[in-house]
Amino acid sequence: MSDRPVDLPGPPGPPDPVEPGRGAGPDEWADANRRQWDERTGIHVASPFYDVEGWLRDRPGPRRRERDLLGDVRGLELVHLQCHFGLDTLGWADAGAVVTGLDFSPVAIRTADEIAARAGLAERARFVCADVLRATEALGHSTFDIVYVSLGALCWLPSVERWAEQSAALVRPGGRLFLHDIHPVAWALADDAPELAYGYFEDPLPFVSDSDRTYADSDRSLLNTRTYEWNHGVGEVVTALIRGGLRLDVLEEHDWTVHQRFPWLVESAPGRWSSPPGSPRIPLTYTLVATRVG
């Protein structure tokens, strides 16, 4: 259902304390992020935010707006990049797709396999532990009818060009890439006011966050507090996908997100948070659909 919490692979905005990433390199950036996501997985699985037991009971399937955009997926092959522990991936399996989920956290992948078995979907779903920037090799250079990417994915990647190269290469002729992610304007906003505080465009150095909280359960403390993140402008994302050989079909900017990312947001509809009435409408998320023609 559209009001179900998304399977967020990242926090819904920029890190809290932000500073240029110095004193570490790409390997340490990735290792630090992986350590935190390994730790987050257990917290998230137990949280009311994800409500795994409720998901197993109700089997809500994909969100309505995503079903409307992608249509009937029965018999199609779908890969979900940066799938976390796979609830969204398995929702597409429930809708009839044959699904593959890929994530860099071995803890998340083991958990996804366990949930798939409990849901009776193990024959329709497989999960692969790999870096998304090496996805084509990890997946044996397979191609898919749908490459699916959901909220909070791109902020963990240092290069949207490298992401687009990998993602586009997974789309077979006639296939589509679906992306719904945090809008870079929202990522760049200050926490306490709708004002720009961080960079909109991709920078070579990451922003560094030291936080012991996760969006799914603010009452549980993390031991692995340091993470590294990047913003990517919409133009950078679109251009990278076009260079990867895809045709842009849909680009929608939304004035809502699925979580109260900022204290000044209000719930405008069940499961949707927006600027208060009378305030300027701000892009908070966006959706993109692209096709490989040929």
Backbone hydrogen bonds, N-H to C=O, Kabsch-Sander energy under -0.5 kcal/mol:
donor,donor_aa,acceptor,acceptor_aa,energy
4,R,1,M,-1.6
8,L,6,V,-1.9
13,G,11,P,-0.5
18,V,16,D,-0.6
21,G,206,P,-1.9
22,R,20,P,-1.0
29,W,25,G,-2.5
30,A,26,P,-2.4
31,D,27,D,-2.5
32,A,28,E,-2.7
33,N,29,W,-2.1
34,R,30,A,-2.4
35,R,31,D,-2.5
36,Q,32,A,-1.9
37,W,33,N,-2.3
38,D,34,R,-2.6
39,E,35,R,-1.9
40,R,36,Q,-3.0
41,T,37,W,-1.6
42,G,38,D,-0.7
43,I,39,E,-1.0
44,H,40,R,-3.1
45,V,41,T,-2.7
46,A,42,G,-1.3
47,S,44,H,-1.2
49,F,216,A,-0.6
51,D,47,S,-2.2
52,V,45,V,-0.6
55,W,51,D,-2.5
56,L,52,V,-2.7
57,R,53,E,-1.8
58,D,54,G,-3.1
59,R,55,W,-2.9
67,R,63,R,-2.4
68,D,64,R,-2.5
69,L,65,R,-1.6
70,L,66,E,-2.4
71,G,67,R,-2.7
75,G,96,G,-2.5
76,L,73,V,-2.5
78,L,76,L,-0.5
78,L,98,V,-2.4
79,V,146,I,-2.5
80,H,100,T,-3.2
81,L,79,V,-0.7
81,L,148,Y,-2.0
82,Q,102,L,-1.3
83,C,102,L,-2.0
86,G,83,C,-2.2
90,L,86,G,-2.6
91,G,87,L,-1.8
92,W,88,D,-1.6
93,A,89,T,-1.3
94,D,90,L,-2.3
95,A,91,G,-1.1
96,G,93,A,-1.6
97,A,92,W,-2.3
98,V,76,L,-3.0
99,V,97,A,-0.6
99,V,124,R,-2.6
100,T,78,L,-2.1
101,G,126,R,-2.5
102,L,80,H,-2.5
103,D,128,V,-1.9
109,I,105,S,-2.2
110,R,106,P,-2.4
111,T,107,V,-2.1
112,A,108,A,-2.6
113,D,109,I,-2.3
114,E,110,R,-1.9
115,I,111,T,-2.5
116,A,112,A,-2.6
117,A,113,D,-2.1
118,R,114,E,-2.2
119,A,115,I,-2.2
120,G,117,A,-1.1
121,L,116,A,-2.9
122,A,116,A,-0.6
124,R,121,L,-1.6
125,A,121,L,-1.0
126,R,99,V,-1.7
128,V,101,G,-3.1
130,A,103,D,-1.7
130,A,128,V,-0.7
134,R,131,D,-2.2
135,A,132,V,-1.4
138,A,134,R,-2.1
139,L,135,A,-2.2
140,G,137,E,-1.8
141,H,136,T,-3.4
142,S,139,L,-1.2
144,F,170,L,-2.9
145,D,77,E,-1.5
146,I,77,E,-1.9
147,V,176,R,-2.5
148,Y,79,V,-3.1
148,Y,146,I,-0.6
149,V,178,F,-2.2
156,W,153,A,-1.5
157,L,154,L,-1.9
163,W,159,S,-1.8
164,A,160,V,-2.5
165,E,161,E,-2.3
166,Q,162,R,-2.0
167,S,163,W,-3.0
168,A,164,A,-2.9
169,A,165,E,-1.5
170,L,166,Q,-0.8
170,L,167,S,-0.9
171,V,168,A,-1.4
172,R,144,F,-2.3
172,R,170,L,-0.6
174,G,292,R,-4.1
175,G,172,R,-3.0
176,R,145,D,-2.8
177,L,290,A,-3.1
178,F,147,V,-3.2
179,L,288,L,-2.7
180,H,149,V,-1.9
181,D,286,Y,-2.1
183,H,284,L,-2.2
187,W,183,H,-2.2
188,A,184,P,-1.4
189,L,186,A,-1.3
190,A,195,E,-3.0
195,E,193,A,-2.7
197,A,188,A,-3.3
198,Y,188,A,-2.2
207,F,229,E,-3.0
208,V,19,E,-1.4
209,S,227,T,-2.4
211,S,225,T,-2.0
214,T,217,D,-0.7
217,D,214,T,-1.3
220,R,217,D,-1.3
222,L,212,D,-1.8
225,T,223,L,-1.1
227,T,209,S,-2.2
229,E,207,F,-2.3
230,W,155,C,-2.7
237,V,233,G,-2.1
238,V,234,V,-2.8
239,T,235,G,-2.5
240,A,236,E,-1.9
241,L,237,V,-1.9
242,I,238,V,-2.3
243,R,239,T,-2.5
244,G,240,A,-1.1
245,G,242,I,-1.9
246,L,241,L,-2.0
247,R,291,T,-3.5
249,D,289,V,-2.7
250,V,289,V,-2.1
252,E,287,T,-2.7
254,H,285,T,-3.3
257,T,273,W,-1.8
261,R,259,H,-2.5
265,L,262,F,-1.6
266,V,274,S,-2.9
268,S,266,V,-0.9
268,S,272,R,-1.6
269,A,272,R,-1.3
272,R,269,A,-2.7
273,W,257,T,-2.9
274,S,266,V,-2.8
279,S,276,P,-2.2
284,L,254,H,-3.0
285,T,254,H,-1.4
286,Y,181,D,-2.2
287,T,252,E,-2.9
288,L,179,L,-2.9
289,V,250,V,-2.0
290,A,177,L,-2.2
291,T,247,R,-2.6
292,R,175,G,-2.2
293,V,291,T,-0.7
